[in-house]
């Protein structure tokens, strides 16, 4: 699952892009395209090219693991038959079409006219994922290759035999016989 910081980065990158009916590129999108992008990013799907619309939004969100209703600290998407908007887990609201193009602010998923709400629980940034969660690498650097094999270290091996030192001189035989 993607962290909130990644969703905020996506929103900031597309903020201000124009409203384009059926749009699904960084050049612009409509309201359901924006909701698709956020839902796709949050569920580790390609952001573009897998969009839904307000007519099939419920089924698409269920496929992505969303649940019915709203919840605190969750990604919430609200909609009716003609409009949809998003509220991120930190309360940031985003939509496309209310102020021309993609816009940060406003009521987001909690608009008065929305008849449907679904949410995706998200761990707070910095929280550890569940042990069985797949790793998610965002802006990660590939690990360095392993170091070349070092010779094995042998423990409890006998010390190698060292040559015996030469015998110490006893003295000068010429002096000793005097």
Secondary structure, 3 states (H helix, E strand, C coil): CCCHHHHHHHHHHHCCCEECCCCEECCEECHHHHHHHHHHHHCCCCCCCCCCCCCCHHHHHHHCCCEECCCCCEEEEEECCCCEEEECCCCCEEEECCCCCEEECCCHHHCCCCCEEEEEECCCCCCCCCCCCCCCCCCCCCCCCCCCCCCCCCCCCCCCCCCCCCCCCCCCHHHHCC
